Amino acid sequence: IFIAATYDGSFKAIYVDGELRDSSAATGSITPTDNWKIGWDDFSAIQSIRWYQGIIDDIRIYNCALDSSQIDSIYQAEKPPEPSCLVASYPFNSNPNDETGNGNNGTVFGATLTTDRFGNDSSAYYFDGVDDYINTNLGNAESYSQFSFLAWIKCNDVDDAGLFVARGTDYNAVLLGLGNQSLCFDTYDLSSIGLCDNTNSLNDDVWHF
């Protein structure tokens, strides 16, 4: 599954496989107090669903809001020219390094390299849903008035058991995870409501973006 979440200062939205699934009005900015994490987030309000079980690949984080045509282009073309606002890219080519040159490399805690959606060995990470995660070097105390994050995921047997891209502690956070087998996107400290794509179960053991 190819998943994407965006916030442009006025609206936030979620996409599955390049298609817009939900959006809502939102205002404000977020200044989280922790680094971006992959597969886990120390968010005290929802500790019971902090771990993700499944495979993640090709995460990209932007400090701008991509529009629907840009997201569809990335989904269809796989590697089109990147917008200049790309701040971190994790293709997981045998390591958790950020390949933008910005130095936002990750550190692996338990997650294991596995086959990606093209059948390439050691080109994605598997998270066990118990204690695996990757801590990135994308620093804290950065204020975000716009942002986007994209990833490919593959999971099964997951209900409310994971956060696969998340950042922040307490009530200043950006959370993208699974709720009732569907993609959910929450932004705390923005004037908005959480979004969930209730039309599509991600528990199908198929790659999505």
Beta strands, then each sheet from edge to edge (+ up, - down):
strand 1: 2-7
strand 2: 11-16
strand 3: 19-25
strand 4: 36-38
strand 5: 53-62
strand 6: 86-90
strand 7: 106-109
strand 8: 112-114
strand 9: 124-128
strand 10: 133-136
strand 11: 147-154
strand 12: 163-169
strand 13: 172-179
strand 14: 182-187
strand 15: 195-196
sheet 1: 3+ 2- 1+ 11- 5+ 6-
sheet 2: 3+ 2- 1+ 11- 5+ 9- 8+
sheet 3: 7+ 10- 4+ 12- 13+ 14- 15+
end
